[in-house]
Amino acid sequence: MSDTTGYSRLQIALHWSVALLVAYNYIFGEAAGEAFDQIIEGEGGAAPGTPLHIWVGLAVLALVVLRLVVRFAQGAPAAEAGLQGQLASWGHRLLYVLMLAVPAGGAVAWFGLNEEVGDIHGAAANALMILAGLHAVVALGHHFVLKDGILMRMLRAR
């Protein structure tokens, strides 16, 4: 993977598309959890909106895989030196792991009717949202406090 000073239009579009889809599924995902519980307990089928939650989750999974392919092909800006750069690198790695694991786990739970995996999916989704929130706060801190241009790399193509 080559280092670069910024992100391409494709990388920026994928970043914000995944962010919006993850947020949508988190905000409106409760119906899917309730429908899943009803199916497990033999009380009925999918609630309205549940298939959309599943399709959005599968789209997230596909787009994150595409993000990784594009990242390896086009490169990404090098992390800062020192502890701050190491924290950023590990934070991004954990975000990618969760962005892959949450929808994959949801698919395994839903299609395999696996309640334990469903519980892990829910906890991992919470962890993903917490980490994504921290990611956003740090990006805003870079922009408004440090004024170092880090946030602009994900708003303006190189």
MDTraj code that builds the backbone (N, CA, C; nanometers):
import mdtraj as md
import numpy as np

residues = "MET SER ASP THR THR GLY TYR SER ARG LEU GLN ILE ALA LEU HIS TRP SER VAL ALA LEU LEU VAL ALA TYR ASN TYR ILE PHE GLY GLU ALA ALA GLY GLU ALA PHE ASP GLN ILE ILE GLU GLY GLU GLY GLY ALA ALA PRO GLY THR PRO LEU HIS ILE TRP VAL GLY LEU ALA VAL LEU ALA LEU VAL VAL LEU ARG LEU VAL VAL ARG PHE ALA GLN GLY ALA PRO ALA ALA GLU ALA GLY LEU GLN GLY GLN LEU ALA SER TRP GLY HIS ARG LEU LEU TYR VAL LEU MET LEU ALA VAL PRO ALA GLY GLY ALA VAL ALA TRP PHE GLY LEU ASN GLU GLU VAL GLY ASP ILE HIS GLY ALA ALA ALA ASN ALA LEU MET ILE LEU ALA GLY LEU HIS ALA VAL VAL ALA LEU GLY HIS HIS PHE VAL LEU LYS ASP GLY ILE LEU MET ARG MET LEU ARG ALA ARG".split()
xyz = np.array([
    [0.0851, -0.1175, 0.0000],
    [0.0000, 0.0000, 0.0000],
    [0.0892, 0.1232, 0.0000],
    [0.0629, 0.2141, -0.0907],
    [0.1440, 0.3354, -0.0980],
    [0.0846, 0.4434, -0.0088],
    [0.1730, 0.5304, 0.0393],
    [0.1280, 0.6438, 0.1183],
    [0.0970, 0.7588, 0.0241],
    [0.0050, 0.8426, 0.0618],
    [-0.0358, 0.9564, -0.0176],
    [-0.0692, 1.0702, 0.0784],
    [-0.0948, 1.1862, 0.0267],
    [-0.1252, 1.2998, 0.1136],
    [-0.2735, 1.3176, 0.1398],
    [-0.3563, 1.2481, 0.0663],
    [-0.5007, 1.2629, 0.0833],
    [-0.5747, 1.1426, 0.0297],
    [-0.7047, 1.1565, 0.0186],
    [-0.7913, 1.0487, -0.0278],
    [-0.8534, 1.0855, -0.1621],
    [-0.8825, 0.9842, -0.2420],
    [-0.9467, 1.0053, -0.3716],
    [-1.0964, 1.0305, -0.3525],
    [-1.1605, 1.0756, -0.4602],
    [-1.3066, 1.0959, -0.4555],
    [-1.3778, 0.9645, -0.4208],
    [-1.3295, 0.8553, -0.4777],
    [-1.3903, 0.7256, -0.4501],
    [-1.3766, 0.6900, -0.3021],
    [-1.2583, 0.7100, -0.2453],
    [-1.2385, 0.6796, -0.1037],
    [-1.3283, 0.7659, -0.0155],
    [-1.3413, 0.8929, -0.0497],
    [-1.4270, 0.9829, 0.0275],
    [-1.5733, 0.9401, 0.0151],
    [-1.6166, 0.9075, -0.1064],
    [-1.7550, 0.8640, -0.1271],
    [-1.7838, 0.7352, -0.0500],
    [-1.6904, 0.6418, -0.0519],
    [-1.7098, 0.5173, 0.0221],
    [-1.7138, 0.5434, 0.1722],
    [-1.6264, 0.6283, 0.2220],
    [-1.6233, 0.6615, 0.3652],
    [-1.7592, 0.7131, 0.4118],
    [-1.8104, 0.8159, 0.3422],
    [-1.9353, 0.8778, 0.3853],
    [-2.0565, 0.7882, 0.3582],
    [-2.0526, 0.7091, 0.2530],
    [-2.1620, 0.6145, 0.2264],
    [-2.1718, 0.5111, 0.3379],
    [-2.0578, 0.4546, 0.3756],
    [-2.0569, 0.3564, 0.4840],
    [-2.1019, 0.4216, 0.6147],
    [-2.0522, 0.5410, 0.6416],
    [-2.0904, 0.6104, 0.7654],
    [-2.2415, 0.6305, 0.7727],
    [-2.3009, 0.6763, 0.6641],
    [-2.4462, 0.6994, 0.6630],
    [-2.5251, 0.5694, 0.6754],
    [-2.4813, 0.4655, 0.6056],
    [-2.5523, 0.3371, 0.6122],
    [-2.5404, 0.2735, 0.7503],
    [-2.4235, 0.2821, 0.8117],
    [-2.4057, 0.2289, 0.9472],
    [-2.4955, 0.3045, 1.0445],
    [-2.4964, 0.4371, 1.0339],
    [-2.5806, 0.5180, 1.1225],
    [-2.7286, 0.4847, 1.1015],
    [-2.7705, 0.4733, 0.9757],
    [-2.9096, 0.4380, 0.9469],
    [-2.9461, 0.3054, 1.0129],
    [-2.8627, 0.2037, 0.9920],
    [-2.8958, 0.0722, 1.0458],
    [-2.8954, 0.0713, 1.1985],
    [-2.8091, 0.1503, 1.2578],
    [-2.8058, 0.1557, 1.4037],
    [-2.9316, 0.2249, 1.4572],
    [-2.9678, 0.3357, 1.3955],
    [-3.0843, 0.4119, 1.4417],
    [-3.2139, 0.3344, 1.4205],
    [-3.2275, 0.2681, 1.3068],
    [-3.3526, 0.2022, 1.2725],
    [-3.3457, 0.0495, 1.2833],
    [-3.2470, -0.0030, 1.3532],
    [-3.2269, -0.1478, 1.3602],
    [-3.3054, -0.2204, 1.4670],
    [-3.3712, -0.1474, 1.5539],
    [-3.4429, -0.2110, 1.6642],
    [-3.5521, -0.3066, 1.6146],
    [-3.6182, -0.2698, 1.5070],
    [-3.7241, -0.3555, 1.4521],
    [-3.6683, -0.4906, 1.4084],
    [-3.5478, -0.4901, 1.3551],
    [-3.4861, -0.6159, 1.3124],
    [-3.4588, -0.7039, 1.4338],
    [-3.4121, -0.6452, 1.5422],
    [-3.3879, -0.7219, 1.6640],
    [-3.5158, -0.7808, 1.7207],
    [-3.6214, -0.7017, 1.7203],
    [-3.7505, -0.7505, 1.7697],
    [-3.8047, -0.8617, 1.6796],
    [-3.7933, -0.8442, 1.5483],
    [-3.8391, -0.9469, 1.4547],
    [-3.7592, -1.0747, 1.4722],
    [-3.6289, -1.0598, 1.4917],
    [-3.5428, -1.1761, 1.5123],
    [-3.5861, -1.2526, 1.6371],
    [-3.6114, -1.1807, 1.7451],
    [-3.6571, -1.2446, 1.8698],
    [-3.7894, -1.3174, 1.8482],
    [-3.8810, -1.2570, 1.7728],
    [-4.0096, -1.3210, 1.7453],
    [-3.9923, -1.4484, 1.6629],
    [-3.9032, -1.4442, 1.5659],
    [-3.8785, -1.5624, 1.4837],
    [-3.8175, -1.6729, 1.5689],
    [-3.7207, -1.6392, 1.6522],
    [-3.6558, -1.7379, 1.7398],
    [-3.7581, -1.8014, 1.8333],
    [-3.8510, -1.7191, 1.8842],
    [-3.9527, -1.7689, 1.9781],
    [-4.0721, -1.8305, 1.9064],
    [-4.0694, -1.8333, 1.7731],
    [-4.1764, -1.8944, 1.6947],
    [-4.3044, -1.8145, 1.6932],
    [-4.2936, -1.6829, 1.7083],
    [-4.4125, -1.5980, 1.7179],
    [-4.4442, -1.5199, 1.5911],
    [-4.3713, -1.5407, 1.4842],
    [-4.4055, -1.4665, 1.3643],
    [-4.2874, -1.4432, 1.2738],
    [-4.3118, -1.3567, 1.1769],
    [-4.2107, -1.3279, 1.0771],
    [-4.1484, -1.1917, 1.0960],
    [-4.0857, -1.1468, 0.9925],
    [-4.0113, -1.0213, 0.9964],
    [-4.1043, -0.9018, 1.0093],
    [-4.0627, -0.8064, 1.0905],
    [-4.1360, -0.6812, 1.1069],
    [-4.1089, -0.5907, 0.9879],
    [-4.1984, -0.4940, 0.9637],
    [-4.1726, -0.3978, 0.8560],
    [-4.0376, -0.3285, 0.8770],
    [-3.9622, -0.3116, 0.7707],
    [-3.8325, -0.2467, 0.7791],
    [-3.7177, -0.3426, 0.8017],
    [-3.7492, -0.4652, 0.8440],
    [-3.6431, -0.5612, 0.8728],
    [-3.5638, -0.5989, 0.7478],
    [-3.6304, -0.6315, 0.6362],
    [-3.5500, -0.6651, 0.5169],
    [-3.4574, -0.5505, 0.4758],
    [-3.5012, -0.4249, 0.4921],
    [-3.4154, -0.3125, 0.4574],
    [-3.2924, -0.3111, 0.5478],
    [-3.3095, -0.3403, 0.6758],
    [-3.1964, -0.3466, 0.7684],
    [-3.0960, -0.4513, 0.7204],
    [-3.1455, -0.5637, 0.6758],
    [-3.0574, -0.6711, 0.6284],
    [-2.9849, -0.6278, 0.5006],
    [-3.0586, -0.5699, 0.4054],
    [-2.9962, -0.5258, 0.2805],
    [-2.8945, -0.4149, 0.3042],
    [-2.9264, -0.3232, 0.3941],
    [-2.8316, -0.2160, 0.4252],
    [-2.7060, -0.2761, 0.4896],
    [-2.7244, -0.3719, 0.5791],
    [-2.6100, -0.4379, 0.6417],
    [-2.5224, -0.5086, 0.5395],
    [-2.5842, -0.5770, 0.4459],
    [-2.5062, -0.6436, 0.3410],
    [-2.4356, -0.5416, 0.2512],
    [-2.5012, -0.4280, 0.2268],
    [-2.4372, -0.3212, 0.1494],
    [-2.3162, -0.2664, 0.2245],
    [-2.3291, -0.2487, 0.3552],
    [-2.2153, -0.2029, 0.4360],
    [-2.0999, -0.3006, 0.4215],
    [-2.1283, -0.4282, 0.4355],
    [-2.0243, -0.5300, 0.4242],
    [-1.9539, -0.5212, 0.2884],
    [-2.0316, -0.5121, 0.1818],
    [-1.9730, -0.5045, 0.0473],
    [-1.8924, -0.3760, 0.0290],
    [-1.9449, -0.2639, 0.0769],
    [-1.8745, -0.1371, 0.0602],
    [-1.7465, -0.1309, 0.1432],
    [-1.7469, -0.1925, 0.2604],
    [-1.6248, -0.1945, 0.3417],
    [-1.5180, -0.2804, 0.2738],
    [-1.5570, -0.3928, 0.2182],
    [-1.4606, -0.4740, 0.1432],
    [-1.4048, -0.3921, 0.0262],
    [-1.4930, -0.3220, -0.0454],
    [-1.4477, -0.2363, -0.1550],
    [-1.3550, -0.1261, -0.1029],
    [-1.3883, -0.0674, 0.0122],
    [-1.3014, 0.0353, 0.0729],
    [-1.1616, -0.0181, 0.0968],
    [-1.1538, -0.1393, 0.1486],
    [-1.0232, -0.1986, 0.1760],
    [-0.9453, -0.2234, 0.0472],
    [-1.0130, -0.2732, -0.0551],
    [-0.9469, -0.2970, -0.1840],
    [-0.8934, -0.1645, -0.2392],
    [-0.9771, -0.0615, -0.2363],
    [-0.9361, 0.0692, -0.2881],
    [-0.8236, 0.1278, -0.2029],
    [-0.8314, 0.1093, -0.0726],
    [-0.7261, 0.1611, 0.0164],
    [-0.5910, 0.0967, -0.0159],
    [-0.5908, -0.0343, -0.0376],
    [-0.4655, -0.1021, -0.0709],
    [-0.4165, -0.0632, -0.2099],
    [-0.5077, -0.0372, -0.3017],
    [-0.4685, -0.0005, -0.4377],
    [-0.4226, 0.1449, -0.4480],
    [-0.4926, 0.2363, -0.3804],
    [-0.4639, 0.3785, -0.3953],
    [-0.3797, 0.4363, -0.2817],
    [-0.3697, 0.3629, -0.1723],
    [-0.2940, 0.4134, -0.0585],
    [-0.3780, 0.5007, 0.0321],
    [-0.3154, 0.5438, 0.1387],
    [-0.3792, 0.6314, 0.2368],
    [-0.2700, 0.7164, 0.2999],
    [-0.3075, 0.8319, 0.3522],
    [-0.2065, 0.9161, 0.4174],
    [-0.1401, 0.8412, 0.5332],
    [-0.0104, 0.8655, 0.5482],
    [0.0636, 0.8028, 0.6578],
    [0.0138, 0.8578, 0.7909],
    [0.0177, 0.7738, 0.8920],
    [-0.0205, 0.8169, 1.0259],
    [0.0858, 0.9103, 1.0815],
    [0.0426, 0.9941, 1.1724],
    [0.1378, 1.0828, 1.2396],
    [0.2381, 0.9985, 1.3176],
    [0.3514, 1.0581, 1.3484],
    [0.4531, 0.9896, 1.4274],
    [0.4106, 0.9857, 1.5743],
    [0.4635, 0.8913, 1.6461],
    [0.4431, 0.8868, 1.7906],
    [0.3146, 0.8185, 1.8335],
    [0.2813, 0.8384, 1.9594],
    [0.1659, 0.7729, 2.0212],
    [0.0358, 0.8114, 1.9515],
    [0.0209, 0.9380, 1.9158],
    [-0.1019, 0.9821, 1.8502],
    [-0.1230, 0.9075, 1.7180],
    [-0.0176, 0.8894, 1.6412],
    [-0.0276, 0.8162, 1.5160],
    [-0.0576, 0.6692, 1.5373],
    [0.0033, 0.6103, 1.6399],
    [-0.0237, 0.4697, 1.6707],
    [-0.1691, 0.4500, 1.7135],
    [-0.2195, 0.5418, 1.7960],
    [-0.3604, 0.5339, 1.8369],
    [-0.4524, 0.5482, 1.7166],
    [-0.4199, 0.6384, 1.6261],
    [-0.5016, 0.6564, 1.5057],
    [-0.5006, 0.5301, 1.4199],
    [-0.3822, 0.4716, 1.4019],
    [-0.3721, 0.3493, 1.3208],
    [-0.4518, 0.2352, 1.3818],
    [-0.4373, 0.2148, 1.5104],
    [-0.5107, 0.1053, 1.5757],
    [-0.6603, 0.1346, 1.5811],
    [-0.6957, 0.2611, 1.5976],
    [-0.8378, 0.2973, 1.5950],
    [-0.9004, 0.2679, 1.4601],
    [-0.8287, 0.3007, 1.3521],
    [-0.8798, 0.2706, 1.2177],
    [-0.8880, 0.1206, 1.1951],
    [-0.7896, 0.0473, 1.2387],
    [-0.7940, -0.0994, 1.2235],
    [-0.9159, -0.1570, 1.2951],
    [-0.9393, -0.1096, 1.4179],
    [-1.0544, -0.1597, 1.4936],
    [-1.1857, -0.1202, 1.4258],
    [-1.1917, 0.0003, 1.3710],
    [-1.3120, 0.0403, 1.2962],
    [-1.3366, -0.0549, 1.1796],
    [-1.2321, -0.0868, 1.1044],
    [-1.2487, -0.1779, 0.9909],
    [-1.2933, -0.3164, 1.0379],
    [-1.2335, -0.3659, 1.1455],
    [-1.2732, -0.4975, 1.1974],
    [-1.4210, -0.4965, 1.2346],
    [-1.4638, -0.3935, 1.3054],
    [-1.6044, -0.3865, 1.3462],
    [-1.6975, -0.3642, 1.2274],
    [-1.6538, -0.2831, 1.1290],
    [-1.7386, -0.2608, 1.0107],
    [-1.7552, -0.3871, 0.9279],
    [-1.6617, -0.4800, 0.9399],
    [-1.6761, -0.6103, 0.8741],
    [-1.7522, -0.7089, 0.9625],
    [-1.7178, -0.7112, 1.0907],
    [-1.7732, -0.8109, 1.1819],
    [-1.9213, -0.7880, 1.2128],
    [-1.9624, -0.6621, 1.2268],
    [-2.1020, -0.6348, 1.2630],
    [-2.1983, -0.6841, 1.1548],
    [-2.1830, -0.6430, 1.0289],
    [-2.2779, -0.6943, 0.9293],
    [-2.2611, -0.8444, 0.9024],
    [-2.1386, -0.8945, 0.9071],
    [-2.1194, -1.0389, 0.8878],
    [-2.1875, -1.1161, 0.9999],
    [-2.1713, -1.0694, 1.1220],
    [-2.2372, -1.1339, 1.2358],
    [-2.3882, -1.1251, 1.2261],
    [-2.4373, -1.0101, 1.1821],
    [-2.5817, -0.9961, 1.1642],
    [-2.6358, -1.0935, 1.0614],
    [-2.5627, -1.1112, 0.9518],
    [-2.6058, -1.2061, 0.8482],
    [-2.6051, -1.3488, 0.9014],
    [-2.4994, -1.3846, 0.9747],
    [-2.4916, -1.5196, 1.0322],
    [-2.6067, -1.5406, 1.1305],
    [-2.6331, -1.4403, 1.2133],
    [-2.7417, -1.4528, 1.3110],
    [-2.8767, -1.4665, 1.2411],
    [-2.9036, -1.3790, 1.1452],
    [-3.0350, -1.3763, 1.0803],
    [-3.0586, -1.5010, 0.9964],
    [-2.9650, -1.5318, 0.9069],
    [-2.9871, -1.6436, 0.8157],
    [-2.9650, -1.7786, 0.8820],
    [-2.8842, -1.7800, 0.9888],
    [-2.8605, -1.9039, 1.0621],
    [-2.9475, -1.9187, 1.1852],
    [-3.0327, -1.8179, 1.2104],
    [-3.1184, -1.8157, 1.3300],
    [-3.0379, -1.8494, 1.4551],
    [-2.9272, -1.7786, 1.4723],
    [-2.8362, -1.8043, 1.5833],
    [-2.8463, -1.6892, 1.6829],
    [-2.9119, -1.7159, 1.7946],
    [-2.9386, -1.6130, 1.8941],
    [-2.8109, -1.5614, 1.9604],
    [-2.7148, -1.6512, 1.9855],
    [-2.5897, -1.6083, 2.0483],
    [-2.5131, -1.5110, 1.9586],
    [-2.5067, -1.5426, 1.8301],
    [-2.4398, -1.4528, 1.7362],
    [-2.5174, -1.3212, 1.7260],
    [-2.6498, -1.3294, 1.7346],
    [-2.7316, -1.2084, 1.7342],
    [-2.7001, -1.1176, 1.8518],
    [-2.6790, -1.1762, 1.9686],
    [-2.6415, -1.0967, 2.0863],
    [-2.5052, -1.0311, 2.0671],
    [-2.4114, -1.1057, 2.0112],
    [-2.2779, -1.0507, 1.9836],
    [-2.2881, -0.9397, 1.8798],
    [-2.3721, -0.9608, 1.7785],
    [-2.3946, -0.8597, 1.6748],
    [-2.4422, -0.7284, 1.7376],
    [-2.5359, -0.7366, 1.8295],
    [-2.5870, -0.6166, 1.8957],
    [-2.4802, -0.5462, 1.9784],
    [-2.4033, -0.6225, 2.0539],
    [-2.2960, -0.5631, 2.1354],
    [-2.1873, -0.5026, 2.0469],
    [-2.1537, -0.5714, 1.9389],
    [-2.0515, -0.5201, 1.8473],
    [-2.1009, -0.3931, 1.7770],
    [-2.2304, -0.3876, 1.7452],
    [-2.2864, -0.2664, 1.6838],
    [-2.2740, -0.1484, 1.7805],
    [-2.2993, -0.1723, 1.9086],
    [-2.2812, -0.0660, 2.0079],
    [-2.1353, -0.0212, 2.0131],
    [-2.0441, -0.1170, 2.0135],
    [-1.9009, -0.0839, 2.0153],
    [-1.8622, -0.0049, 1.8907],
    [-1.9157, -0.0444, 1.7760],
    [-1.8869, 0.0273, 1.6511],
    [-1.9338, 0.1719, 1.6596],
    [-2.0527, 0.1936, 1.7121],
    [-2.1046, 0.3298, 1.7211],
    [-2.0240, 0.4141, 1.8196],
    [-1.9817, 0.3548, 1.9296],
    [-1.8982, 0.4275, 2.0259],
    [-1.7661, 0.4667, 1.9608],
    [-1.7036, 0.3715, 1.8930],
    [-1.5754, 0.3995, 1.8283],
    [-1.5917, 0.5003, 1.7145],
    [-1.6989, 0.4886, 1.6376],
    [-1.7238, 0.5844, 1.5294],
    [-1.7482, 0.7239, 1.5874],
    [-1.8174, 0.7309, 1.6991],
    [-1.8384, 0.8597, 1.7648],
    [-1.7073, 0.9208, 1.8113],
    [-1.6209, 0.8392, 1.8709],
    [-1.4886, 0.8874, 1.9119],
    [-1.4077, 0.9337, 1.7908],
    [-1.4170, 0.8572, 1.6831],
    [-1.3490, 0.8916, 1.5579],
    [-1.3937, 1.0306, 1.5100],
    [-1.5243, 1.0559, 1.5149],
    [-1.5775, 1.1853, 1.4720],
    [-1.5307, 1.2975, 1.5651],
    [-1.5329, 1.2720, 1.6950],
    [-1.4895, 1.3737, 1.7916],
    [-1.3423, 1.4081, 1.7704],
    [-1.2591, 1.3069, 1.7499],
    [-1.1160, 1.3316, 1.7256],
    [-1.0975, 1.4103, 1.5961],
    [-1.1718, 1.3732, 1.4907],
    [-1.1604, 1.4461, 1.3636],
    [-1.1998, 1.5924, 1.3821],
    [-1.3069, 1.6176, 1.4560],
    [-1.3492, 1.7554, 1.4814],
    [-1.2471, 1.8289, 1.5677],
    [-1.1853, 1.7593, 1.6630],
    [-1.0788, 1.8188, 1.7437],
    [-0.9601, 1.8593, 1.6586],
    [-0.9246, 1.7732, 1.5636],
    [-0.8158, 1.8077, 1.4719],
    [-0.8512, 1.9336, 1.3922],
    [-0.9769, 1.9421, 1.3509],
    [-1.0186, 2.0532, 1.2664],
    [-1.0287, 2.1848, 1.3444],
    [-1.0979, 2.1819, 1.4573],
    [-1.1270, 2.3067, 1.5281],
    [-1.0230, 2.3452, 1.6333],
    [-0.9542, 2.2472, 1.6923],
    [-0.8566, 2.2777, 1.7962],
    [-0.7154, 2.2806, 1.7384],
    [-0.6748, 2.1706, 1.6764],
    [-0.5389, 2.1629, 1.6223],
    [-0.5239, 2.2349, 1.4883],
    [-0.6354, 2.2487, 1.4158],
    [-0.6364, 2.3171, 1.2849],
    [-0.5258, 2.2654, 1.1925],
    [-0.5178, 2.1308, 1.1851],
    [-0.4088, 2.0691, 1.1089],
    [-0.4498, 2.0124, 0.9729],
    [-0.5750, 2.0294, 0.9339],
    [-0.6180, 1.9860, 0.8016],
    [-0.6516, 1.8386, 0.7889],
    [-0.6459, 1.7639, 0.8975],
    [-0.6743, 1.6190, 0.8916],
    [-0.8169, 1.5946, 0.8415],
    [-0.9140, 1.6654, 0.8959],
    [-1.0540, 1.6440, 0.8560],
    [-1.0755, 1.6774, 0.7087],
    [-1.0093, 1.7788, 0.6592],
    [-1.0294, 1.8204, 0.5201],
    [-0.9876, 1.7127, 0.4209],
    [-0.8986, 1.6230, 0.4622],
    [-0.8574, 1.5139, 0.3719],
    [-0.9759, 1.4246, 0.3380],
    [-1.0767, 1.4175, 0.4276],
    [-1.1904, 1.3309, 0.4031],
    [-1.3104, 1.4119, 0.3479],
    [-1.2874, 1.5393, 0.3233],
    [-1.3915, 1.6245, 0.2656],
    [-1.3563, 1.6734, 0.1260],
    [-1.2279, 1.6816, 0.0971],
    [-1.1810, 1.7335, -0.0311],
    [-1.0827, 1.6331, -0.0911],
    [-1.1102, 1.5906, -0.2120],
    [-1.0243, 1.4907, -0.2767],
    [-0.8866, 1.5494, -0.3065],
    [-0.7859, 1.4602, -0.3022],
    [-0.6485, 1.5035, -0.3312],
    [-0.6314, 1.5440, -0.4755],
])
top = md.Topology()
chain = top.add_chain()
for i, resn in enumerate(residues, 1):
    res = top.add_residue(resn, chain, resSeq=i)
    for name in ("N", "CA", "C"):
        top.add_atom(name, md.element.get_by_symbol(name[0]), res)
traj = md.Trajectory(xyz[None], top)
